[in-house]
Amino acid sequence: MGKTIRKTRRATATAAATAPTAATSIHSLAESADAQPSAEELIDGLDTPLFIAIQRDDSEAVHAVFHANPDRAEALSEYVARSGSGGGGVTFLGWAAQTGRTACVEALIEHVDANVKDDDGFTPLALAVLRGDLDCVKLLAPVSDPNARDCGGDTPLASAARSGHIEIARELLHWSDPGARNNSGQTPLLIAAENGHADCLELLLPVSDKDALDHDRKTAMMSVAHFAFSNPVTADLNAGHLRCMDLLLPINDAKARGPDGYTALMMAAGGGCRELVERLLPLSEINAAEDKNGMTALMLAASSAPASGELQGQLACVELLLPLSEAKARDSYGRTALILAAKVGHAEIVERLVPVCDANASDDYGHTALMMAAFGHLSCVDLLLPFIDVNARNRQGRTALMIAAALGRVECVERLLHESDPTAKDHGGLTALDWAGWACSRFVGPDGRNLGIECADLIAADERVGSAARIAALTKHGSERMPRAFDAAHRFEQIALLEVVDAAAPTDSTDDSTDGTVAVGGPIPRRATGVRRL
């Protein structure tokens, strides 16, 4: 919202810069005894005396507008205080404050109420803070409500802490309540920490509640780590956040639990921030701390997805955590860090975890790390094959080969086929070739390749299968949906399949994790259609 508001402010300023010049002399208003313009005539529009006076930052002209008709000065002041120069409900004083017209601000506060808000709840003081104009802030603070809140609940001091305007924050501390909370329950201290403004944080620490929690139960320390968690990084976190953490380490409890059971360490690990993890490790619980899904810091680091697609941060966090963590620990769904890393395709992390994890471990639904890799993560498949039982089955009786075939993952099928039994059947009596037949009418590659047929060709070429079985499978499954194997399908498996297909839905760009594959023939069949789940 803040960016949108700032764009509105800039648009207003641009309109002011291009406003037409009035033919009427502003100063003549005070000189002409016969002139009796109405309040609307004095201020409405872009070519009226008051607008032009503010546009020129002419304080004398502003005073002239109010002094022209002393008997109507009070009514005019009230009208001006609540009228604006443009859209968004911005008042004339607010417009002057947000565009840095200091002389006009000083003149207008003698005549109008400084606490009138625009449509977004911003007072002129708040607008001056957003602009970072210390001179205007010094003029407005003594005549304004310093704790007035905008539509997000931020006070001017909170806005200064959010933007990192240290001198403005220092000035506002003389007037404002440092404990005021916004709509998210954040105090200025929490806001400064979240945004990495260490100077503001240091200023606020002596006058604030150091143990304050926002509505999500995040401390200031967690707010720093949460920034990394919400904005996964692949390089060094900015110096401001690191300095904030250094300030807070002696003050906040690193073992405290915040939203969903996260500790600051877990947030930092999930965000792939090596520098924060290094700082928090000596003070944190490593294996005992779990989130609401039973995930540890190691699991979060192994399964997080960096925005850039690079893994330096996540890999570094795994390497820091691994010597101190129980690598074979499981979350609430029975997943290990290795299974989670394979699920999202983090090959380098899989490589680090394979030697210390049970590669054949399966989750509560029978999925092994190899089955997760078969969703399209070829590098992970290659890494896992030497360590794992390739013919292991999940609770539906399906192997990794069946999963890869059903999703049209040609390269994965090619890798798995040599080690797998292609004649194996799941609990519904279907083979990998049957699943490839199902995929042939549903998945095509970015170049129009029919991935299901390619998978079927690979499987049928195996001497253990044969071309007759290929023809039968394509005939049976290529143009019709397959029957449901069970009355009930496991929710986790359904979600896992939908994730792959949804990620590959037709768009203007393709997803690297799915090799540009798109689903055809309508949305993925759900339970009501009687279609098998992987």
C-alpha positions as CSV (number, residue, x, y, z in Angstrom):
1,M,0.0,0.0,0.0
2,G,2.8,2.4,0.9
3,K,4.2,2.3,-2.7
4,T,0.8,3.0,-4.1
5,I,0.3,5.9,-1.8
6,R,3.7,7.3,-2.7
7,K,2.8,7.1,-6.4
8,T,-0.3,9.0,-5.7
9,R,1.7,11.7,-3.9
10,R,4.1,11.9,-6.9
11,A,1.2,12.2,-9.3
12,T,-0.3,15.1,-7.3
13,A,3.1,16.9,-7.3
14,T,3.4,16.4,-11.1
15,A,-0.1,17.9,-11.5
16,A,0.9,20.8,-9.4
17,A,4.1,21.4,-11.5
18,T,2.1,21.6,-14.7
19,A,-0.9,23.6,-13.4
20,P,-1.8,26.7,-15.5
21,T,-0.9,30.2,-14.2
22,A,-3.8,32.4,-13.1
23,A,-4.3,35.8,-14.7
24,T,-5.5,37.2,-11.4
25,S,-2.8,38.6,-9.1
26,I,-2.8,36.8,-5.8
27,H,-1.6,39.9,-3.9
28,S,-4.5,42.0,-5.4
29,L,-6.9,40.0,-3.3
30,A,-5.7,41.8,-0.2
31,E,-5.6,45.1,-1.9
32,S,-9.0,45.2,-3.5
33,A,-11.7,46.2,-1.0
34,D,-14.4,45.5,-3.6
35,A,-13.3,41.9,-4.3
36,Q,-15.5,39.5,-2.4
37,P,-14.6,36.0,-3.9
38,S,-16.2,33.0,-2.3
39,A,-14.2,30.3,-0.5
40,E,-14.7,28.0,-3.5
41,E,-13.4,30.7,-5.9
42,L,-10.3,31.2,-3.8
43,I,-9.2,27.6,-3.5
44,D,-11.1,25.2,-5.9
45,G,-9.3,24.1,-9.0
46,L,-5.7,24.1,-10.3
47,D,-5.7,27.8,-11.3
48,T,-7.0,29.4,-8.1
49,P,-5.0,31.8,-5.9
50,L,-4.3,29.3,-3.1
51,F,-3.2,26.5,-5.3
52,I,-0.8,28.8,-7.2
53,A,0.5,30.2,-4.0
54,I,1.4,26.7,-2.7
55,Q,2.7,25.7,-6.1
56,R,5.2,28.6,-5.9
57,D,5.9,28.0,-2.2
58,D,4.9,31.7,-1.7
59,S,4.0,32.1,2.0
60,E,3.0,35.8,1.5
61,A,0.5,34.8,-1.1
62,V,-0.9,32.2,1.2
63,H,-1.4,34.7,4.0
64,A,-3.0,37.1,1.4
65,V,-5.7,34.6,0.6
66,F,-6.8,34.4,4.2
67,H,-6.3,38.2,4.9
68,A,-8.3,39.3,1.9
69,N,-11.6,38.9,3.8
70,P,-11.0,39.0,7.5
71,D,-14.7,38.7,8.3
72,R,-14.8,35.3,6.6
73,A,-11.3,34.1,7.8
74,E,-12.7,31.4,10.1
75,A,-15.0,29.9,7.6
76,L,-12.3,30.0,5.0
77,S,-9.8,28.3,7.3
78,E,-12.3,25.5,8.0
79,Y,-12.9,25.1,4.3
80,V,-9.3,25.1,3.3
81,A,-8.4,22.6,6.1
82,R,-10.8,20.0,4.7
83,S,-10.4,20.8,1.0
84,G,-7.6,19.5,-1.3
85,S,-5.5,20.1,-4.3
86,G,-6.4,16.9,-6.0
87,G,-7.5,13.3,-5.6
88,G,-7.1,11.1,-2.6
89,G,-8.5,13.6,-0.2
90,V,-5.1,15.3,0.2
91,T,-5.6,18.7,1.9
92,F,-3.7,21.8,0.9
93,L,-1.5,21.5,4.0
94,G,-0.9,17.8,3.2
95,W,0.0,18.6,-0.3
96,A,2.5,21.3,0.8
97,A,4.0,18.9,3.3
98,Q,4.4,16.0,1.0
99,T,6.0,18.1,-1.7
100,G,8.4,19.9,0.6
101,R,7.0,23.4,0.4
102,T,8.2,24.4,3.8
103,A,7.4,28.1,3.5
104,C,3.8,27.3,2.7
105,V,3.6,24.7,5.5
106,E,4.7,27.3,8.0
107,A,2.1,29.8,6.6
108,L,-0.8,27.3,6.4
109,I,-0.4,26.0,10.0
110,E,-1.3,29.5,11.2
111,H,-4.7,29.3,9.5
112,V,-5.8,25.6,9.3
113,D,-6.2,22.5,11.4
114,A,-3.1,20.4,10.9
115,N,-4.7,17.1,12.0
116,V,-7.1,16.7,9.0
117,K,-6.4,13.3,7.3
118,D,-6.6,12.4,3.7
119,D,-8.5,9.3,2.4
120,D,-5.6,7.0,3.5
121,G,-5.6,8.3,7.0
122,F,-2.4,10.4,6.6
123,T,-2.1,13.7,8.4
124,P,0.2,16.4,6.9
125,L,2.8,15.3,9.5
126,A,2.6,11.7,8.4
127,L,3.0,12.9,4.8
128,A,6.1,14.9,5.7
129,V,7.5,11.8,7.4
130,L,6.9,9.7,4.3
131,R,8.8,12.2,2.3
132,G,11.6,12.3,4.8
133,D,11.4,16.1,5.2
134,L,12.8,16.9,8.6
135,D,12.1,20.7,8.3
136,C,8.4,20.1,7.6
137,V,8.3,17.6,10.5
138,K,9.7,20.1,12.9
139,L,7.1,22.6,11.8
140,L,4.2,20.2,12.0
141,A,5.0,18.1,15.1
142,P,4.2,20.8,17.7
143,V,0.7,21.5,16.1
144,S,-0.2,18.0,15.2
145,D,-1.4,14.8,17.0
146,P,1.9,12.9,17.0
147,N,0.1,9.6,17.6
148,A,-2.5,9.9,14.8
149,R,-2.7,6.6,12.9
150,D,-2.9,6.0,9.2
151,C,-5.1,3.3,7.6
152,G,-2.5,0.7,8.5
153,G,-2.3,1.9,12.1
154,D,1.2,3.4,11.8
155,T,1.9,6.6,13.7
156,P,4.4,9.1,12.3
157,L,7.1,7.6,14.5
158,A,6.3,4.1,13.2
159,S,6.5,5.4,9.6
160,A,9.9,7.0,10.4
161,A,11.1,3.6,11.8
162,R,9.8,1.8,8.7
163,S,11.6,4.1,6.4
164,G,14.8,4.5,8.5
165,H,14.6,8.2,8.8
166,I,16.7,8.4,12.0
167,E,16.7,12.2,12.5
168,I,12.9,12.4,12.0
169,A,12.5,9.5,14.5
170,R,14.7,11.4,16.9
171,E,12.6,14.5,16.5
172,L,9.3,12.6,16.9
173,L,10.4,10.9,20.1
174,H,9.9,14.2,21.8
175,W,6.2,14.0,21.0
176,S,5.2,10.5,20.2
177,D,4.4,7.3,22.1
178,P,7.1,4.7,21.3
179,G,4.7,1.9,22.5
180,A,1.9,2.7,20.1
181,R,0.9,-0.3,18.0
182,N,-0.3,-0.5,14.4
183,N,-3.0,-2.9,13.0
184,S,-0.5,-5.8,13.1
185,G,0.4,-5.1,16.7
186,Q,3.8,-3.8,15.8
187,T,5.5,-1.1,17.8
188,P,8.1,1.3,16.1
189,L,10.8,-0.9,17.6
190,L,9.4,-4.1,15.9
191,I,9.0,-2.2,12.7
192,A,12.6,-0.9,12.8
193,A,13.9,-4.4,13.4
194,E,11.8,-6.0,10.6
195,N,13.1,-3.5,8.1
196,G,16.7,-3.6,9.2
197,H,17.0,0.0,10.3
198,A,19.6,-0.5,13.0
199,D,20.1,3.2,13.9
200,C,16.3,3.6,14.5
201,L,16.3,0.3,16.5
202,E,19.2,1.6,18.7
203,L,17.4,4.9,19.2
204,L,14.2,3.1,20.3
205,L,15.6,0.4,22.5
206,P,16.0,2.6,25.6
207,V,12.4,3.8,25.5
208,S,10.6,0.7,24.3
209,D,9.4,-2.6,25.6
210,K,12.2,-4.9,24.4
211,D,10.0,-8.0,24.8
212,A,7.0,-6.6,22.9
213,L,5.2,-9.1,20.6
214,D,3.2,-8.4,17.6
215,H,-0.1,-10.1,16.8
216,D,1.8,-13.1,15.4
217,R,3.8,-13.3,18.6
218,K,7.0,-12.3,17.0
219,T,9.7,-10.5,19.1
220,A,12.0,-8.0,17.6
221,M,14.6,-10.7,17.0
222,M,12.0,-12.8,15.2
223,S,11.1,-9.8,13.1
224,V,14.6,-9.6,11.8
225,A,14.7,-13.3,11.0
226,H,11.2,-13.2,9.6
227,F,12.4,-10.8,6.9
228,A,14.9,-13.4,5.7
229,F,12.1,-16.1,5.9
230,S,9.7,-14.0,3.8
231,N,12.4,-12.9,1.4
232,P,14.7,-16.0,0.8
233,V,18.2,-14.7,0.1
234,T,21.0,-16.2,-1.8
235,A,23.7,-13.7,-0.8
236,D,24.6,-11.7,2.3
237,L,21.6,-10.2,4.1
238,N,21.9,-6.5,4.2
239,A,24.1,-5.1,6.9
240,G,21.2,-3.3,8.6
241,H,19.4,-6.6,9.5
242,L,22.7,-8.2,10.7
243,R,23.4,-5.2,12.9
244,C,19.8,-5.3,14.3
245,M,20.4,-9.0,15.2
246,D,23.6,-8.1,16.9
247,L,21.8,-5.5,19.0
248,L,19.0,-7.9,19.9
249,L,20.9,-11.1,20.7
250,P,21.8,-10.0,24.3
251,I,18.2,-8.8,24.8
252,N,15.7,-11.2,23.3
253,D,15.3,-14.9,24.0
254,A,16.5,-16.9,21.0
255,K,14.5,-19.9,22.1
256,A,11.2,-18.1,22.2
257,R,8.5,-19.5,19.9
258,G,6.6,-17.2,17.5
259,P,4.0,-17.9,14.7
260,D,3.4,-21.6,14.0
261,G,6.0,-22.5,16.6
262,Y,9.0,-21.0,14.7
263,T,12.0,-19.8,16.5
264,A,14.3,-17.1,15.1
265,L,16.8,-19.8,14.1
266,M,14.1,-21.7,12.2
267,M,13.1,-18.6,10.3
268,A,16.6,-17.7,9.4
269,A,17.3,-21.3,8.2
270,G,14.1,-21.3,6.2
271,G,15.2,-18.0,4.6
272,G,18.6,-19.4,3.7
273,C,20.4,-16.6,5.7
274,R,23.8,-18.0,6.7
275,E,24.8,-14.9,8.6
276,L,21.8,-15.0,10.9
277,V,22.1,-18.8,11.4
278,E,25.7,-18.4,12.5
279,R,24.7,-15.8,15.1
280,L,21.7,-17.7,16.4
281,L,23.1,-21.2,16.6
282,P,25.0,-20.8,19.9
283,L,21.9,-19.5,21.7
284,S,19.2,-21.8,20.1
285,E,17.7,-25.2,20.5
286,I,18.5,-27.3,17.5
287,N,16.7,-30.6,17.6
288,A,14.1,-29.9,20.3
289,A,12.6,-26.9,18.5
290,E,9.9,-27.9,15.9
291,D,7.2,-25.9,14.2
292,K,3.6,-26.9,14.2
293,N,4.3,-29.5,11.5
294,G,7.2,-31.0,13.4
295,M,9.8,-29.5,11.1
296,T,13.3,-28.6,12.5
297,A,15.6,-25.8,11.4
298,L,17.5,-28.4,9.2
299,M,14.3,-29.5,7.5
300,L,13.3,-25.9,6.8
301,A,16.7,-25.1,5.3
302,A,16.6,-28.2,3.2
303,S,13.1,-27.6,1.8
304,S,12.9,-23.8,1.3
305,A,12.8,-22.5,-2.2
306,P,15.0,-19.5,-2.9
307,A,13.5,-16.7,-5.1
308,S,16.4,-16.7,-7.5
309,G,16.6,-20.5,-7.9
310,E,20.1,-20.5,-6.5
311,L,21.0,-22.5,-3.4
312,Q,24.0,-20.9,-1.8
313,G,22.2,-19.6,1.2
314,Q,20.1,-22.8,1.8
315,L,23.1,-25.0,1.3
316,A,25.3,-23.0,3.7
317,C,22.6,-23.2,6.3
318,V,22.3,-27.0,5.9
319,E,26.1,-27.3,6.3
320,L,26.0,-25.2,9.5
321,L,23.1,-27.1,11.0
322,L,24.0,-30.7,9.9
323,P,26.7,-31.4,12.5
324,L,24.4,-30.3,15.3
325,S,21.1,-31.8,14.0
326,E,19.4,-35.1,14.1
327,A,19.5,-35.8,10.3
328,K,17.1,-38.7,10.5
329,A,14.4,-36.8,12.4
330,R,10.9,-36.8,11.0
331,D,8.2,-34.2,10.8
332,S,4.5,-34.7,11.5
333,Y,4.1,-36.5,8.1
334,G,7.1,-38.7,8.6
335,R,9.3,-36.8,6.2
336,T,13.0,-36.5,6.8
337,A,15.2,-33.6,5.6
338,L,16.3,-35.8,2.7
339,I,12.8,-36.5,1.6
340,L,11.9,-32.8,1.8
341,A,15.0,-31.8,-0.2
342,A,14.3,-34.3,-2.9
343,K,10.7,-33.1,-3.1
344,V,11.8,-29.6,-4.0
345,G,14.7,-30.7,-6.1
346,H,17.6,-29.3,-4.1
347,A,20.3,-31.6,-5.6
348,E,23.3,-30.1,-3.7
349,I,21.5,-30.5,-0.4
350,V,20.4,-34.0,-1.3
351,E,24.1,-34.8,-1.9
352,R,25.0,-33.5,1.5
353,L,22.2,-35.4,3.3
354,V,22.5,-38.8,1.6
355,P,25.5,-40.0,3.6
356,V,24.0,-39.2,6.9
357,C,20.3,-40.1,6.3
358,D,18.5,-43.4,5.6
359,A,17.9,-43.1,1.9
360,N,15.2,-45.8,2.0
361,A,13.2,-44.1,4.7
362,S,9.6,-43.4,3.7
363,D,7.1,-40.9,5.0
364,D,3.6,-41.8,6.5
365,Y,2.3,-42.3,2.9
366,G,5.1,-44.6,1.9
367,H,6.9,-42.0,-0.2
368,T,10.7,-42.3,-0.3
369,A,13.1,-39.6,-1.4
370,L,13.4,-41.2,-4.8
371,M,9.7,-41.1,-5.3
372,M,9.7,-37.4,-4.6
373,A,12.6,-36.9,-7.0
374,A,10.7,-38.8,-9.6
375,F,8.3,-35.9,-9.9
376,G,10.8,-34.3,-12.2
377,H,14.1,-33.7,-10.4
378,L,16.5,-35.7,-12.5
379,S,19.7,-34.6,-10.7
380,C,18.2,-35.9,-7.4
381,V,17.2,-39.1,-9.0
382,D,20.8,-39.7,-10.2
383,L,22.1,-38.9,-6.7
384,L,19.7,-41.3,-4.9
385,L,19.8,-44.3,-7.2
386,P,23.0,-45.8,-5.8
387,F,21.6,-45.7,-2.3
388,I,18.0,-46.6,-2.5
389,D,15.6,-49.5,-3.3
390,V,14.3,-48.4,-6.6
391,N,11.4,-50.8,-6.4
392,A,10.1,-49.6,-3.1
393,R,6.4,-49.0,-3.0
394,N,4.2,-46.3,-1.4
395,R,0.9,-47.1,0.3
396,Q,-0.8,-47.3,-3.1
397,G,1.7,-49.9,-4.2
398,R,3.3,-47.5,-6.7
399,T,7.0,-47.3,-7.5
400,A,9.1,-44.3,-8.4
401,L,9.0,-45.5,-12.1
402,M,5.1,-45.5,-12.0
403,I,5.1,-41.9,-10.6
404,A,7.5,-40.6,-13.3
405,A,5.6,-42.3,-16.1
406,A,2.3,-41.0,-14.9
407,L,3.7,-37.4,-15.0
408,G,5.4,-37.7,-18.3
409,R,8.9,-37.3,-16.8
410,V,10.8,-38.8,-19.7
411,E,14.3,-38.4,-18.4
412,C,13.4,-39.7,-15.0
413,V,11.7,-42.8,-16.6
414,E,14.8,-43.4,-18.7
415,R,17.0,-43.3,-15.5
416,L,14.7,-45.4,-13.4
417,L,13.8,-48.0,-16.0
418,H,17.1,-49.9,-16.0
419,E,17.0,-50.5,-12.2
420,S,13.2,-50.9,-11.8
421,D,10.8,-53.7,-12.5
422,P,8.6,-52.4,-15.3
423,T,6.2,-55.3,-14.9
424,A,5.4,-54.5,-11.3
425,K,1.7,-53.6,-10.6
426,D,0.3,-51.3,-8.0
427,H,-2.6,-52.2,-5.8
428,G,-5.0,-51.5,-8.6
429,G,-3.2,-53.8,-11.0
430,L,-1.6,-51.1,-13.1
431,T,2.0,-51.1,-14.4
432,A,4.2,-48.2,-15.2
433,L,3.3,-48.6,-18.9
434,D,-0.4,-48.3,-17.9
435,W,0.4,-45.0,-16.2
436,A,2.4,-43.8,-19.2
437,G,-0.7,-44.6,-21.3
438,W,-2.8,-42.5,-19.1
439,A,-0.3,-39.6,-19.4
440,C,-0.2,-39.7,-23.2
441,S,-3.4,-37.7,-23.6
442,R,-2.6,-35.3,-20.7
443,F,1.0,-34.1,-20.9
444,V,2.9,-32.4,-23.7
445,G,6.3,-30.7,-23.6
446,P,7.0,-27.1,-24.6
447,D,7.9,-28.2,-28.1
448,G,4.7,-30.2,-28.6
449,R,6.3,-33.5,-27.7
450,N,3.8,-36.1,-26.3
451,L,5.6,-37.0,-23.1
452,G,3.3,-39.9,-22.2
453,I,3.9,-41.6,-25.5
454,E,7.7,-41.1,-25.1
455,C,7.5,-42.7,-21.7
456,A,5.5,-45.6,-23.1
457,D,8.0,-46.1,-25.9
458,L,10.9,-46.2,-23.4
459,I,9.1,-48.7,-21.2
460,A,7.9,-50.9,-24.1
461,A,11.4,-51.0,-25.5
462,D,12.5,-52.9,-22.5
463,E,12.6,-56.6,-23.3
464,R,10.7,-57.4,-20.1
465,V,7.6,-55.5,-21.5
466,G,7.3,-55.6,-25.3
467,S,5.4,-53.7,-27.9
468,A,2.2,-55.6,-27.5
469,A,1.8,-54.3,-24.0
470,R,2.5,-50.8,-25.3
471,I,-0.3,-51.0,-27.8
472,A,-2.7,-52.4,-25.2
473,A,-1.8,-49.7,-22.7
474,L,-2.2,-46.8,-25.2
475,T,-5.5,-48.3,-26.5
476,K,-6.9,-48.8,-23.0
477,H,-5.8,-45.6,-21.4
478,G,-4.8,-43.1,-24.0
479,S,-8.3,-41.7,-24.6
480,E,-10.2,-42.4,-21.5
481,R,-9.7,-41.8,-17.8
482,M,-8.5,-44.7,-15.7
483,P,-10.8,-46.2,-13.1
484,R,-10.3,-45.4,-9.5
485,A,-8.3,-47.9,-7.5
486,F,-9.7,-47.1,-4.1
487,D,-12.8,-45.4,-2.7
488,A,-10.5,-43.1,-0.6
489,A,-7.4,-41.3,-1.8
490,H,-4.7,-40.0,0.5
491,R,-4.9,-36.2,0.7
492,F,-1.1,-35.8,0.8
493,E,-0.7,-37.8,-2.4
494,Q,-3.5,-35.8,-4.2
495,I,-1.9,-32.5,-3.2
496,A,1.6,-33.8,-4.3
497,L,0.2,-34.6,-7.8
498,L,-1.8,-31.4,-8.1
499,E,1.3,-29.4,-7.2
500,V,3.2,-30.7,-10.2
501,V,0.3,-30.3,-12.6
502,D,-0.7,-26.9,-11.4
503,A,2.9,-25.7,-11.6
504,A,2.9,-26.9,-15.2
505,A,-0.4,-25.2,-16.2
506,P,-0.2,-23.4,-19.6
507,T,1.3,-20.0,-19.2
508,D,3.5,-17.5,-21.1
509,S,6.5,-19.0,-19.5
510,T,7.6,-22.4,-18.3
511,D,8.7,-23.7,-14.9
512,D,12.2,-25.1,-14.7
513,S,11.0,-27.7,-12.1
514,T,8.6,-29.2,-14.7
515,D,10.7,-28.8,-17.8
516,G,8.0,-26.7,-19.4
517,T,5.5,-29.6,-19.3
518,V,1.9,-28.6,-19.5
519,A,-1.2,-30.6,-18.7
520,V,-3.8,-31.2,-21.5
521,G,-7.3,-32.5,-21.6
522,G,-8.6,-30.3,-18.8
523,P,-7.7,-30.0,-15.2
524,I,-6.2,-32.9,-13.3
525,P,-9.0,-35.4,-12.4
526,R,-10.1,-35.2,-8.8
527,R,-11.8,-37.8,-6.6
528,A,-15.2,-37.1,-8.0
529,T,-14.1,-38.1,-11.5
530,G,-12.9,-41.5,-10.4
531,V,-9.3,-41.1,-11.4
532,R,-6.3,-42.7,-9.8
533,R,-3.9,-40.8,-7.6
534,L,-0.2,-41.3,-7.6
